[in-house]
């Protein structure tokens, strides 16, 4: 059976077109048919010249159902565009970073040949990444229905004023405040817009939804991490007349008038990402953000299992005198602290029985 790999590249950049041509040559040399969109192939061959590599055109020679893997050459934006293309098909994405951070990418530009070799030898695994289902409602009616892999970001539409919102979790209001916006993200998107807004970094294996306010003018406006079965909602209040706009993965946008409501739940359709490396998410964090780890020793290697250490138990101290049983001996009288009716309290303690001058 013929193996086919779709090559998606940012053909507006020379580096991306050179990487795409190199990947096509390597795939063709290993009896795998490279596939491209007609427009991207025309851009690449028009700029670099005809390569002589046998190519097929998507939607003319083959369909996405015939594709084994999509190799994406570019930054996170190119990978998000690829996710839009393959989401309705059972086709995984393999990203090669040509951008800046490139958190969704599996490898870097200098590792392109090794990445192609792993594809040829089928040395890659596939993992599913949670997506968001996004509903926009006005007066109870759905006016837009879309999705997001990273996040849906509600932002203010007026630069000169904050947007007033009220947040909701599982059908119950949480708090309202003025802000620049609210980000609702997946664990995949926790290292993107939500990260920039001060949200937590969530490991991809954790199933959760995030809500992160942006520059909120409120005492309680903290990032929230909720169950993946929860429903997040944000309503745009109309008390100051400010309108908003939502961005899904920075690519799909919907304008929001005051009174609009955004509901976010876990989507039933995930996006599949291919992995050729066995590095942990911690290693990726260190590599992508260039985190300092000098001085780290790592866990000590234990020859045998260490038994539980017996630590001393701190006992609760006993009172010096026994408190059990009724008191013995005469009970002292309780002093009468009431103010005598014939006196007016002057801020002194004379009415306790002392003689006033």
C-alpha positions in Angstrom: 0.0 0.0 0.0 1.3 3.4 -1.0 2.3 5.6 1.9 1.5 9.3 1.6 2.5 12.2 3.9 1.0 15.7 3.5 3.5 18.5 3.7 2.1 21.8 5.0 4.5 24.8 5.0 4.4 28.6 5.5 5.2 29.4 1.9 5.6 33.1 2.7 9.0 32.3 4.2 12.1 31.1 2.4 13.2 28.9 5.3 9.9 27.1 5.3 9.9 26.4 1.6 13.5 25.1 1.8 12.5 22.8 4.6 9.5 21.6 2.7 11.6 20.8 -0.4 14.1 18.9 1.8 11.3 16.9 3.4 9.8 16.0 0.1 13.1 14.8 -1.3 13.8 12.6 1.7 10.3 11.1 1.7 10.5 10.4 -2.1 13.9 8.7 -1.6 12.3 6.4 0.9 9.3 5.4 -1.3 6.8 7.7 0.5 4.7 10.0 -1.7 4.8 13.6 -0.6 1.5 15.5 -1.0 1.0 19.2 -1.0 -1.7 21.7 -1.8 -1.6 23.1 -5.3 -1.0 26.7 -4.2 1.8 25.8 -1.8 3.5 23.6 -4.4 3.3 26.4 -6.9 4.8 28.8 -4.5 7.6 26.4 -3.6 8.5 25.4 -7.2 8.1 28.9 -8.5 10.6 30.2 -5.9 13.1 27.2 -5.7 12.6 25.7 -9.2 11.4 22.2 -10.2 12.9 19.5 -8.0 12.0 16.4 -10.1 10.3 14.8 -7.1 7.1 12.9 -7.7 4.4 14.9 -6.0 0.6 14.5 -5.6 -1.9 17.3 -5.1 -4.4 17.2 -2.3 -8.0 17.3 -3.4 -7.0 16.5 -6.9 -5.0 13.3 -6.8 -5.8 12.2 -3.3 -8.0 13.1 -0.3 -7.2 13.4 3.4 -8.5 9.9 3.8 -5.5 8.7 1.9 -3.0 10.5 4.1 -1.0 8.7 6.8 0.5 11.7 8.5 0.6 15.5 8.1 4.1 17.1 8.6 3.8 20.7 9.5 6.8 23.0 8.8 6.4 26.3 10.7 5.5 27.8 14.0 2.5 27.2 16.2 0.3 29.3 13.9 1.0 26.9 11.0 0.2 23.9 13.2 -3.1 25.5 14.4 -4.0 26.0 10.7 -3.2 22.4 10.0 -5.4 21.3 13.0 -8.3 23.0 11.2 -7.7 20.9 8.1 -7.3 17.5 9.8 -9.6 17.7 12.8 -12.5 15.9 11.1 -10.2 13.1 9.9 -8.2 10.5 11.7 -4.9 12.0 10.7 -2.1 13.0 13.2 0.0 16.1 13.0 3.8 16.2 13.3 5.2 19.6 13.7 8.7 20.8 12.9 9.3 24.2 14.5 10.5 27.0 12.3 9.2 29.7 14.5 10.1 31.1 18.0 8.9 28.9 20.9 6.9 26.4 18.9 5.4 24.5 21.8 3.1 22.4 19.6 6.0 21.3 17.4 7.7 18.0 18.1 11.2 18.8 16.7 13.4 21.7 15.5 14.6 22.6 12.0 18.0 21.0 12.6 16.3 17.7 13.4 14.3 17.5 10.1 16.2 14.6 8.6 15.9 12.6 11.8 12.2 13.4 12.0 11.7 12.2 8.4 13.7 9.0 9.2 11.4 8.3 12.2 8.3 8.8 9.9 9.8 6.4 7.3 10.4 3.7 10.0 7.1 4.4 11.7 8.9 5.3 14.9 6.3 7.7 16.2 3.4 7.5 18.7 0.1 9.4 18.5 -1.6 11.2 21.4 -4.9 12.9 21.6 -5.2 16.5 22.7 -8.4 17.9 24.1 -10.3 20.6 22.2 -12.9 23.2 23.3 -16.5 23.4 22.0 -17.6 27.1 21.9 -21.1 28.4 21.7 -22.0 32.1 21.4 -25.5 33.0 22.4 -27.5 36.2 22.2 -31.0 36.4 23.8 -30.9 32.6 24.3 -30.2 31.9 20.6 -27.0 30.4 19.3 -25.4 32.8 16.9 -22.0 31.0 16.5 -20.7 27.5 17.1 -16.9 26.9 16.7 -14.0 25.1 18.5 -10.4 25.7 19.7 -7.4 23.6 20.3 -5.5 26.1 22.5 -8.0 28.6 23.8 -11.0 30.9 23.2 -10.1 34.4 24.3 -12.7 37.0 25.1 -11.1 40.5 24.6 -12.4 44.0 24.9 -13.4 45.7 21.7 -12.9 49.3 22.9 -9.3 50.3 23.7 -10.5 53.1 25.9 -12.6 51.1 28.3 -12.6 47.8 30.1 -15.2 45.1 29.3 -17.6 44.2 32.1 -18.1 40.5 32.5 -19.6 37.9 34.9 -18.0 34.4 35.0 -19.8 31.2 35.6 -18.9 27.6 36.3 -21.4 24.7 36.0 -24.4 27.0 35.7 -23.7 29.1 38.8 -22.3 32.6 38.8 -18.9 33.1 40.3 -17.9 36.8 40.2 -18.1 39.9 38.0 -15.4 42.4 37.2 -14.0 44.8 34.7 -11.1 43.5 32.7 -9.3 43.4 29.4 -10.6 39.9 28.7 -10.9 36.3 29.8 -9.1 33.2 28.4 -10.6 29.8 28.5 -8.0 27.2 27.6 -7.1 23.5 27.4 -3.9 22.0 28.9 -2.4 22.3 25.4 -3.2 26.0 25.5 -1.9 26.5 29.0 1.5 27.4 27.6 0.1 29.9 25.1 -2.2 32.9 25.7 -3.2 31.6 29.1 0.4 31.4 30.1 1.0 35.0 29.1 -2.0 36.1 31.1 -0.6 34.5 34.3 -2.3 31.2 34.2 -0.8 27.9 35.4 1.2 25.5 33.2 -0.9 22.2 33.0 0.7 19.0 31.9 -0.9 17.6 28.7 -1.9 14.4 30.5 -4.1 16.3 32.9 -7.7 16.5 31.7 -9.0 20.0 32.8 -10.4 23.3 31.6 -8.8 26.6 32.5 -10.3 30.1 33.0 -7.8 33.0 33.3 -8.8 36.6 33.6 -6.7 39.3 31.8 -5.9 42.4 33.8 -9.0 42.1 35.9 -9.9 45.0 38.2 -11.0 42.9 41.1 -9.8 41.3 44.3 -10.9 37.8 43.4 -9.9 37.2 39.8 -7.6 34.2 40.0 -7.0 31.6 37.4 -9.3 28.6 37.7 -8.7 24.9 36.9 -11.9 22.9 36.7 -13.1 19.4 35.7 -13.1 18.6 32.0 -16.8 17.8 32.4 -17.6 21.3 33.6 -19.1 24.1 31.6 -17.4 27.5 31.6 -19.4 30.6 30.7 -18.8 34.3 30.5 -21.4 36.9 29.9 -20.7 40.4 28.6 -22.5 42.9 30.8 -24.2 45.9 29.3 -23.8 48.4 32.1 -21.0 50.3 30.5 -21.9 49.7 26.9 -18.5 48.1 26.0 -18.5 45.3 23.5 -16.1 42.4 23.0 -14.7 40.0 20.5 -13.6 36.3 20.9 -10.7 34.7 19.2 -10.4 30.9 18.8 -6.8 29.9 18.5 -6.1 33.4 17.2 -7.7 32.4 13.9 -11.5 32.4 14.1 -13.2 35.5 15.5 -16.8 36.5 16.5 -17.9 40.0 17.6 -19.8 40.2 20.8 -22.4 42.9 21.7 -23.3 43.7 25.3 -25.5 40.9 26.6 -23.8 38.1 24.7 -22.9 34.9 26.4 -20.0 32.4 25.6 -20.3 28.8 26.8 -17.3 26.5 26.7 -17.2 22.7 27.2 -14.9 19.9 26.2 -15.3 18.9 22.6 -16.0 15.4 21.6 -13.5 15.7 18.7 -9.8 15.8 19.8 -6.8 16.7 17.7 -4.1 14.0 17.2 -0.4 14.9 17.6 2.4 12.6 16.5 5.5 12.3 18.6 8.9 10.9 17.6 10.7 11.7 20.8 10.3 10.2 24.2 11.2 13.3 26.2 9.0 14.3 29.1 6.9 17.5 29.3 9.3 18.8 31.9 12.2 18.5 29.5 10.2 20.3 26.8 9.5 23.2 29.3 13.2 23.5 30.0 14.2 23.4 26.4 11.5 25.7 25.0 11.8 28.4 27.7 15.5 27.9 28.3 14.9 27.5 32.1 18.0 27.4 34.4 18.6 24.0 35.9 22.2 24.3 36.9 23.0 22.6 40.2 20.3 19.9 39.8 21.5 16.5 41.1 18.5 14.4 40.4 17.1 11.5 42.5 19.6 9.2 44.1 19.8 5.7 42.8 18.6 3.2 45.4 20.0 -0.3 45.4 17.1 -1.7 47.4 13.8 -0.3 48.5 14.2 1.9 51.6 11.8 1.1 54.4 9.5 3.8 55.9 11.5 5.9 58.3 10.2 5.7 61.9 9.9 9.3 63.0 9.1 10.4 66.6 5.4 11.1 67.3 4.8 14.3 69.1 2.2 13.8 71.9 -0.3 16.4 72.9 0.8 17.8 76.3 -1.5 17.3 79.2 -2.7 20.2 81.4 -0.8 20.8 84.6 -4.0 20.6 86.7 -6.8 18.2 86.3 -9.9 19.5 84.7 -12.1 16.5 85.5 -15.0 16.7 87.9 -16.7 19.6 89.6 -14.6 22.3 91.3 -13.8 21.7 95.0 -14.0 24.3 97.8 -16.0 27.6 98.0 -16.9 29.2 94.7 -15.8 32.8 94.6 -18.7 35.3 94.2 -19.2 36.9 90.7 -18.8 40.7 90.9 -21.7 42.8 90.0 -20.6 44.8 87.0 -23.8 46.6 86.3 -23.8 50.4 86.3 -25.8 51.8 89.3 -29.0 53.5 88.0 -28.4 56.7 89.9 -25.0 57.3 88.3 -24.0 58.3 84.8 -21.0 56.5 83.4 -18.1 59.0 83.0 -15.5 56.6 81.5 -14.0 55.8 84.9 -14.2 52.7 87.1 -15.7 54.5 90.1 -18.9 52.6 90.0 -17.1 49.4 90.7 -17.3 50.3 94.4 -14.6 53.0 94.5 -15.4 56.4 96.0 -15.7 59.2 93.5 -14.1 62.5 94.4 
